[in-house]
Amino acid sequence: MNIFADTVSDKEKEALIKLYHSTNGAQWKIKWDLSLSVSTWYGVQVENGKVTALNLADNNLEGELPAEFFDLVNLTTVDLHKNKLQGQLPSAINNFKELEVLDVSVNQISGAIPETICELQKLRDLELFKNKISGELPVEIGKLNQLEVLSLFDNEIEGQLPNSIYKIPALKVLLLNSNKLSGNLSAEVINFNALQNLSLFDNDFEGEIPKELEKLHHLSEMNLSYNKFAGGVSKNLALLDALNMTMFDQNGNLFLLELNAEKDTRVIIEN
């Protein structure tokens, strides 16, 4: 009775076979038997005849993602982290209109993040850390208004933070450390109501650290050190920072940001 329950379209099957051959499937840790039904293939999730998830993390995929891979338009989850994937993320990534989770971290992906990624309205989790990604962040990244996790650390991303990034209200985790980012941190960080973890460590940010960070009541982890921020910070923020606000001066020497004097708000009662 269920003989047709797990059949997928020829186009989706072809896309998976192309992925297998393009990423050296014969050398995968867990291989696919291409003679069997797609639903038996490791890491492939099929629902109602559609490929909805692909989890091939740490499976020795090597090479570039083929163009046909982006024909898998029903995917909600793609987890390919910890492999040996190379090449760039193409603009065709905007085919993944249903995508909620994209994790291609710990690979050798290069080039800039395509602007078209900003069209993935359902994206909640974007993890591209530990790659060779360069260029600037997409200007319209703020269109990803469902995004909760943006993890891009350990890359070669440069330029300033796009103004639109402060328009992502759902953001809980923002990890941009160990890149080549520069410019100021805007007072618009006040918009990050849900933010729990902020890491901008080891970049070239400058200017003052916005005091609005203190008003983010969910913020429990933060690291802004090893930048060129100047000025003073509150004791509360310094305590929250993993390295107590250790910065580089203009000569490349390390120093601690000064603590602002706390205002004494105690009421003095006279007899």
MARFIKOL-707500 format. One record per residue (C-alpha): x, y, z. Coordinates in steps of 0.05 Angstrom, whole numbers, padded with zeros to 5 digits, always signed. Layout:
BEGIN
XYZ;...
END
This chain:
BEGIN
+00000+00000+00000;+00057+00048+00017;+00097+00029-00045;+00093+00100-00072;+00096+00136-00005;+00170+00152-00008;+00179+00164-00082;+00206+00233-00098;+00205+00271-00163;+00257+00253-00216;+00284+00323-00209;+00297+00317-00134;+00326+00247-00141;+00372+00272-00197;+00394+00330-00153;+00413+00282-00097;+00450+00235-00144;+00488+00295-00172;+00506+00317-00101;+00531+00246-00086;+00577+00244-00147;+00600+00317-00141;+00622+00308-00068;+00659+00242-00077;+00603+00198-00051;+00646+00135-00059;+00690+00163-00003;+00633+00183+00044;+00635+00153+00114;+00563+00129+00105;+00548+00119+00031;+00482+00116-00007;+00459+00054-00045;+00433+00089-00107;+00394+00027-00127;+00349+00033-00066;+00292+00081-00051;+00313+00153-00035;+00280+00147+00033;+00332+00095+00053;+00391+00141+00038;+00429+00164+00099;+00412+00235+00122;+00355+00245+00073;+00287+00260+00101;+00227+00251+00056;+00157+00274+00072;+00098+00268+00025;+00143+00253-00033;+00187+00313-00021;+00259+00318+00004;+00251+00362+00066;+00317+00354+00104;+00389+00335+00090;+00436+00319+00147;+00505+00297+00122;+00547+00329+00177;+00617+00300+00186;+00608+00251+00129;+00671+00266+00088;+00637+00305+00032;+00690+00335-00012;+00686+00383-00071;+00634+00434-00092;+00559+00433-00086;+00530+00422-00156;+00481+00472-00187;+00428+00418-00186;+00431+00416-00110;+00391+00480-00109;+00333+00444-00144;+00316+00414-00076;+00266+00469-00065;+00228+00435-00008;+00286+00432+00040;+00273+00461+00109;+00340+00438+00139;+00409+00432+00108;+00465+00408+00155;+00531+00396+00119;+00577+00420+00175;+00646+00390+00185;+00661+00366+00115;+00710+00388+00061;+00663+00428+00016;+00694+00482-00027;+00671+00536-00075;+00622+00592-00063;+00550+00595-00041;+00514+00613-00106;+00459+00664-00116;+00413+00605-00131;+00409+00594-00056;+00345+00635-00059;+00311+00573-00088;+00307+00547-00017;+00244+00586+00001;+00225+00537+00056;+00293+00535+00089;+00295+00546+00164;+00365+00518+00181;+00428+00525+00140;+00492+00498+00172;+00553+00493+00127;+00603+00510+00182;+00672+00479+00187;+00684+00471+00112;+00726+00509+00061;+00671+00552+00031;+00699+00617+00001;+00674+00680-00033;+00622+00728-00007;+00554+00710+00023;+00505+00721-00035;+00454+00778-00028;+00400+00729-00049;+00405+00693+00018;+00366+00752+00045;+00304+00726+00008;+00299+00664+00054;+00243+00691+00096;+00236+00629+00139;+00310+00624+00158;+00320+00618+00233;+00390+00590+00239;+00449+00610+00193;+00516+00579+00212;+00575+00589+00165;+00631+00593+00217;+00701+00567+00205;+00704+00574+00130;+00741+00621+00083;+00683+00669+00070;+00705+00739+00050;+00673+00803+00025;+00621+00843+00063;+00557+00822+00096;+00496+00828+00052;+00467+00898+00057;+00396+00872+00065;+00411+00819+00117;+00357+00852+00160;+00304+00821+00115;+00318+00756+00152;+00270+00777+00206;+00259+00706+00233;+00333+00696+00245;+00351+00673+00315;+00423+00649+00304;+00475+00683+00260;+00542+00649+00269;+00597+00671+00221;+00659+00671+00265;+00728+00650+00240;+00722+00676+00169;+00751+00735+00130;+00689+00779+00127;+00705+00853+00122;+00671+00920+00121;+00620+00950+00168;+00558+00919+00198;+00499+00935+00152;+00448+00981+00185;+00394+00930+00170;+00425+00879+00217;+00396+00918+00275;+00326+00905+00247;+00327+00831+00265;+00284+00829+00328;+00287+00753+00339;+00363+00749+00341;+00387+00710+00402;+00458+00692+00382;+00504+00737+00341;+00575+00709+00333;+00619+00750+00286;+00685+00743+00322;+00752+00730+00287;+00737+00766+00222;+00760+00833+00192;+00699+00874+00209;+00707+00949+00222;+00668+01012+00237;+00624+01028+00296;+00573+00990+00336;+00508+01028+00331;+00464+01050+00389;+00411+01012+00351;+00435+00949+00387;+00378+00969+00433;+00332+00934+00383;+00363+00866+00399;+00312+00852+00453;+00321+00777+00450;+00397+00776+00446;+00431+00727+00493;+00501+00719+00464;+00542+00773+00428;+00613+00760+00404;+00651+00811+00363;+00719+00791+00391;+00781+00799+00347;+00758+00848+00293;+00774+00921+00278;+00713+00955+00309;+00725+01025+00336;+00689+01083+00369;+00653+01078+00435;+00615+01017+00460;+00541+01037+00461;+00513+01041+00531;+00448+01014+00503;+00479+00944+00509;+00465+00949+00584;+00390+00951+00569;+00391+00882+00535;+00364+00843+00594;+00372+00774+00562;+00446+00785+00546;+00485+00734+00587;+00548+00723+00544;+00589+00776+00509;+00658+00786+00482;+00678+00852+00450;+00752+00849+00466;+00811+00851+00417;+00781+00909+00378;+00797+00983+00376;+00739+01008+00417;+00755+01069+00459;+00723+01109+00515;+00695+01082+00579;+00647+01026+00597;+00605+01009+00657;+00628+00958+00708;+00569+00914+00690;+00589+00910+00616;+00662+00898+00633;+00642+00840+00678;+00600+00811+00623;+00657+00813+00573;+00698+00749+00573;+00764+00788+00572;+00743+00849+00612;+00744+00896+00552;+00817+00886+00531;+00828+00929+00469;+00884+00947+00420;+00908+01019+00418;+00932+01055+00355;+01001+01024+00363;+00974+00953+00370;+00986+00950+00445;+00935+00918+00490;+00900+00959+00544;+00837+00955+00587;+00780+01003+00574;+00767+01050+00633;+00707+01038+00677;+00658+01095+00680;+00647+01123+00749;+00581+01095+00775;+00532+01148+00798;+00516+01143+00871;+00441+01140+00873;+00433+01126+00947;+00389+01173+00984;+00423+01208+01042;+00376+01213+01101;+00390+01270+01149;+00373+01266+01223;
END
